[in-house]
């Protein structure tokens, strides 16, 4: 799975090189865990670009003793590391000034969430990346899903490990391309057992802790969802012909002052639960009409029930109900709308047209499924 903008077939003047002082482009390779192949894929693309004439260098590469990764790096220029003395120990870090001085078209930077040695201009490697991007140099970087700031509590709950090195979520939002490097948990376990991720003495410990099957399944789902969200947001920010691109299901239940709305809401909540989708409930109120006390209490009951189902309740003041529902559906990228069967007399539907027909006409271009639920009269 990948962001549409990440296709390596883009011309060299698209993603690589920024004449005229423009900010560099950033492509992030993300995965569910160490060993999925992020760095290898990054190096593979770099070789392709070099063959096309792109000036590409390695800014920092962490092979962790993986022979395949080290072999794939051969033939690419490497910026020498910066040697930093800290508390009597000499450590090696990425030489940001060296990269800026060399000024390539594209630089490869491994482990975006890395924390720098104290005393360097930036605390975090991603801050070095932002400086390099500001200088007009394009960057390829790698990161694992557990390093995202917003997922920190979830990751700790799943794995029992509190991740100390984190990056702000905005880096994914601002990236020009986000590529998910995905393998099955079974494949990753096999790589670990074959010694392709860690040395032999760390394999059993890893399998018993972070690399437990249930952890890998959960981490993979988080990675898939995160990239899907990024792709969906990217697509919707660049809508074509007024049409949005909705990857995730979202359910909207339309309630009214009719007593059967409670029954309708429960049915809609079940549909949302089956689809593992967010639930939205909308009530469209006529601004020229006051609700009776009984009607107000009924709508309040619907709102409280919506809250119990962990949904979002929306109250819209508008006379044209189908138009209001269509606008809410567009704003919240709804994919499923749930309504009750019409309570209008047959003669009124024949003369004025049914509510369902009017709503269908409004949402036709949005490719939304409409559920008409039979409820007790």
Buried (B, 14 or more C-beta within 10 A) or exposed (E): EBBEBBEBEEEBEEBBBBEEEEBBBBBBBBBBBBBBBBBBBBBEBBBEBBEEEBBBBBBBBEBBEBEEBEEBBEEBEEBEBBEBEEEEEEEEBBBBEBBBEBEBBBBBBBBBBBEBBEEBEBEBBBBBBBBBBEBBBBBBBBBBBBBBBEBBEBBEEBBEEEBEBBBEBEBBEEBBBBBBBBBEBEBBBEBBBEBBBBEEEEBEEBBEEBBBEEBBBBBBEBBBBBBBBBBBBBBBEEEEEEEBBBBBBBBBBBBBBBBBBBBBBEBBBBBBEEBEBBBBBBBBBEEEEEBEEEBEEBBEBBBEBBEEBEBBBBEBEBEEBBBBBBBBBBEBBBBBBBBBBBEBEEEEBEEEEBBBEBBBEBBEEBEBEEBEBEBEE
